[in-house]
Amino acid sequence: MNKQPIEQAKDRDLRLSQVALQRAAQRARDVAAATGTALVISRNGVIEHVAPKSRASQKSVD
């Protein structure tokens, strides 16, 4: 297994994948807040349903 940080990968798509995943996660939080839908996440192998924060409180935290 390669132990180098992903930011040093030779493949451009692989290097930028972390940023893309962060954008997708933010979009999921935005959609959940807009629709009042809980987010489903896995934390330490446990599935959790997390109530979305309101859009106003998300923007103040960012």
VOTORMAR-342556 format. One record per residue (C-alpha): residue in one letter; x, y, z. Coordinates in steps of 0.2 Angstrom, whole numbers, padded with zeros to 4 digits, always signed. Layout:
<drenlums>
AXYZ
...
</drenlums>
This chain:
<drenlums>
M+0000+0000+0000
N+0006+0017-0004
K+0009+0028+0011
Q+0011+0045+0002
P-0002+0058+0004
I-0015+0059-0009
E-0010+0077-0013
Q+0006+0070-0020
A-0002+0057-0032
K+0004+0057-0050
D-0014+0055-0056
R-0023+0073-0057
D-0040+0066-0054
L-0034+0057-0038
R-0025+0072-0032
L-0041+0082-0033
S-0053+0069-0027
Q-0053+0075-0009
V-0058+0092-0014
A-0072+0085-0025
L-0078+0074-0010
Q-0078+0090+0001
R-0089+0099-0012
A-0101+0085-0013
A-0102+0084+0006
Q-0106+0102+0007
R-0119+0100-0007
A-0127+0086+0003
R-0128+0097+0019
D-0136+0111+0009
V-0149+0100+0001
A-0153+0091+0018
A-0155+0109+0026
A-0166+0115+0012
T-0177+0099+0012
G-0177+0095+0031
T-0170+0078+0027
A-0158+0070+0039
L-0141+0065+0034
V-0135+0047+0036
I-0117+0045+0040
S-0106+0031+0047
R-0095+0036+0061
N-0083+0023+0069
G-0093+0010+0060
V-0110+0015+0067
I-0124+0022+0056
E-0131+0038+0062
H-0145+0049+0056
V-0140+0068+0059
A-0153+0081+0058
P-0148+0095+0046
K-0143+0112+0053
S-0153+0127+0046
R-0145+0136+0031
A-0142+0152+0041
S-0133+0143+0055
Q-0122+0133+0042
K-0117+0149+0033
S-0112+0158+0050
V-0101+0143+0054
D-0092+0142+0037
</drenlums>
